[in-house]
Amino acid sequence: MSGNVDRRVRRTRQAIQRALVELILEKGYEPVTVTDLIARADVGRSTFYAHYPDKQAVLFSALEEMAFLRAAPRHDGPPFSFSLPMFEHVREQRRLVRALLGRRGGRVVMAYGESLLEDVVREELLARGARPGATLDLAVTCVTGAFMALVRKWVDEELRATPAELDAVFRASVAPGVLAALEVPGQS
C-alpha cells in the first residue's frame, strides 16, 4: 500500500511541476499563480498545499531534480569537466531547462540555479587546491556566469552548438584564467 501512496504522491508532484514548466513557457515565471498551477495540474487547492507551501517551492523542487546542476567535485582530470555532462543533460531536458533557466524563467529561478552551480564550481576548485577567499569567490562567479550564460542562450536558441562544442569553448575560455588567478595547477 505504501508503494501506491508514494506513486500517487510522486505523480501529483510531477503534475504540479509539469504545470509550472508549461506555464513558465507560456507566460514567464512571475505572472504564474498558485491558482494557475492548481487549474493546469488539475488538483485541488488542499492537495496542492499538502505538497507545496507556494509556487517557489514547486520551482525549487523542480530545480533540485535537475541533477545536471550537481556534480561530484573533482581534482583530477581536466578542469570543469562537469560541463560536458551538464550540457548533454540540458540537451536531453531542453524544454524543462528552457522553462526554468531560459529568459522566461525569472530572477528567482536563475539565482537558485546559479547558487546550485556555484557550489559545484567552488567544491571543484577547493578540491584542486584553491584557497578560500575573495579571489576564489570571484573565480566562482566568473565560471558560473559563463556557464549559465551559455546555457541560457543555448536553450533560448540564440546559439547553435553541440554539447561538445559548448564544452570545448567554455573550458578553453575559463579554465586557464581561473586556474592562473587561483594559482592552481591545471590539467588540460
BELSULBEL-V919688 format. One record per helix or strand. SS is the DSSP state (H for helix, E for strand). FROM is the first residue (numbers start at 1). TO is the last residue. Records with the same first field share a line. If there is no record, write none. Layout:
SS = FROM-TO / FROM-TO
This chain:
H = 2-27 / 34-41 / 45-51 / 55-64 / 67-69 / 82-92 / 94-101 / 107-127 / 134-155 / 163-181
